[in-house]
Amino acid sequence: MKSRETIRVGAGAGTSDDRMVPALELAERGDIDYLVFECLAERTVSRENLARSKDPELGYSPSLHARLRMVLPTCIAKGIRIVSNMGAANPLGGARAARKEAADLGLGDVAVAVVLGDDVSSIVKHRGELTLIENGEPLESILPKMISANAYLGADVVCEALNTGAPIVLSGRVADPSLFLAPMMHEFGWTYEDLPKIAQGTAAGHLLECTASVTGGCFGWPGKKEVPDLARNGFPFADVKADGSVVIGKTPDTGGRLDVMTCTEQLIYEIHDPTAYITPDCVLDISGIALSQDTADRVRVAGAKARPATETYKVNVGYADGFIGEGEVSYGGIDAVARAKWAAQIVKERLKLQGFVYDDFRVDLIGMSSLHDQVDIRPEPYEVRLRMAGRTRNRKAAHAIGFEVRAMHMHGPGGAGGACEPRVRDVLAVKSVLLPKNLVNAQVVVEGSL
Amino acid sequence: MNVRVYDLAHARAGDKGNTSNISVICYDARHWDFLERELTPDRVADAFKHIAKGPIKRHPLRNLKAFNFVIENALGGGVTVSLAQDIHGKSLSNVMLAIELPDPEAARK
């Protein structure tokens, strides 16, 4: 039986494109207290900033509508509180959209606690001397092209939002594990001084933040790592006690698997130095963690350690960096590879004849070298798909790549088929700086009545 | 006869910026010492020389029967600017698994 000695925090999304139904199953059958939707990839906030610049009501995650429409009736009926960064570049706009969804569902006036302050563009634009982590250049080198600057806020301000009692908490950029740690701090009164507990909660958040990655997604291998009923794999939750003990489980009667192997893969995922995983809440050390099978589909997590948090927030700076153009066409049968290679030479020559130049250019033979690059010893496949892509400041030059690849139908080697339409996309590049925490004004605003 | 990393361990790749991290996790803890001896950063660098400029750092995680390889300059500039199809480098764990290691004893496991 659950009591407030134990809370159950569920993972409802690990990316804005995550599958939908497992979150509903978790709300309906998972007996959870909190449902966390993590929906922001590195460049998502930049993209949503562009959306808001065209329409001031937009800029939150477009998936907010469908996700809330799906789970809100169940969550409100059961008292499951929702925590999400779907506010993206416009958490207040997202809160208005969420409240409208609730009203349209007949759920009445549902309050939303909004976390603000991650948007630090007005602060960093006066601090061109900050150093870009990726290349050591000053921030001012990209300031003229800056679209967004968002600090990865921590669990403290999300906890403050939960303290308001609002059924929904909506933020912009918050570090992924912090979204999960916040309910634990809220329920158990943990502070940043309780380092062993903060460490355990952060480790639990890291295990949950990619949803199905601990329940058999991105894992299976026929004959080697079997995953039962993967088509119906369920989403995970963490059972957390006030003393910091953590057990990871998943929705009952779902497919997939949850064991020490799946949890180990996710625990190390996207970690660099395992003794120093820096979040806004602590510096986590996973090297002493022990994972053990508790019962079927339940894994106990013990031994996480942490040092106090750093004095800075990591800030992602998004900026416009030209265009990527690409095109594809296929060759099959005798000498398929030779014809594809010849086609690539012709396209390159035609682009050069038109005077187009590219900052970066790439030729892939899909089926042969597109994932792991060219290695001479690989055998030639029966068919290959030629893919050419280039990055440039000139939109026409970007479009010309796909245009000329498509023209291989009529103006290239024999037997080309299935070219795609020319593709062009805006490049939203991201680099990062560290900003002293005392310059950032993280705060909570409540929309609606409590 | 040689043994592949695939025979002894499973792996997953993650991305941050232009850096790929690839975990190598033993099925059987008894193989950890063998992999520590044979799956050196130099050997991994050789397998990734077509893809990554490096440097490559290996973090041992004996408690988890695992290693974490951090491979810099591996993702065509990073997910936001890369021209690759697999911009996150999710498939790079399979380059790791295909590495062959010379040791007849481990192959007999």
Chai-1 contact restraints between the chains, C-beta under 6 A:
chainA,res_idxA,chainB,res_idxB,connection_type,confidence,min_distance_angstrom,max_distance_angstrom,comment,restraint_id
A,R43,B,T80,contact,1.0,0.0,6.0,A-B,restraint_1
A,E134,B,G17,contact,1.0,0.0,6.0,A-B,restraint_2
A,T264,B,I25,contact,1.0,0.0,6.0,A-B,restraint_3
A,T264,B,L64,contact,1.0,0.0,6.0,A-B,restraint_4
A,E265,B,R12,contact,1.0,0.0,6.0,A-B,restraint_5
A,I268,B,S23,contact,1.0,0.0,6.0,A-B,restraint_6
A,I268,B,N68,contact,1.0,0.0,6.0,A-B,restraint_7
A,Y269,B,R12,contact,1.0,0.0,6.0,A-B,restraint_8
A,Y269,B,G14,contact,1.0,0.0,6.0,A-B,restraint_9
A,E270,B,G14,contact,1.0,0.0,6.0,A-B,restraint_10
A,E270,B,K16,contact,1.0,0.0,6.0,A-B,restraint_11
A,H272,B,N21,contact,1.0,0.0,6.0,A-B,restraint_12
A,H272,B,V70,contact,1.0,0.0,6.0,A-B,restraint_13
A,P274,B,H59,contact,1.0,0.0,6.0,A-B,restraint_14
A,P274,B,L61,contact,1.0,0.0,6.0,A-B,restraint_15
A,P274,B,N68,contact,1.0,0.0,6.0,A-B,restraint_16
A,S287,B,L61,contact,1.0,0.0,6.0,A-B,restraint_17
A,G288,B,N63,contact,1.0,0.0,6.0,A-B,restraint_18
A,D360,B,L83,contact,1.0,0.0,6.0,A-B,restraint_19
A,R362,B,L83,contact,1.0,0.0,6.0,A-B,restraint_20
A,S370,B,Q85,contact,1.0,0.0,6.0,A-B,restraint_21
A,L371,B,D86,contact,1.0,0.0,6.0,A-B,restraint_22
A,L371,B,S91,contact,1.0,0.0,6.0,A-B,restraint_23
A,H372,B,V95,contact,1.0,0.0,6.0,A-B,restraint_24
A,D373,B,H50,contact,1.0,0.0,6.0,A-B,restraint_25
A,D373,B,I51,contact,1.0,0.0,6.0,A-B,restraint_26
A,A389,B,L83,contact,1.0,0.0,6.0,A-B,restraint_27
A,V427,B,V81,contact,1.0,0.0,6.0,A-B,restraint_28
A,A429,B,T80,contact,1.0,0.0,6.0,A-B,restraint_29
A,A429,B,V81,contact,1.0,0.0,6.0,A-B,restraint_30
A,V430,B,T80,contact,1.0,0.0,6.0,A-B,restraint_31
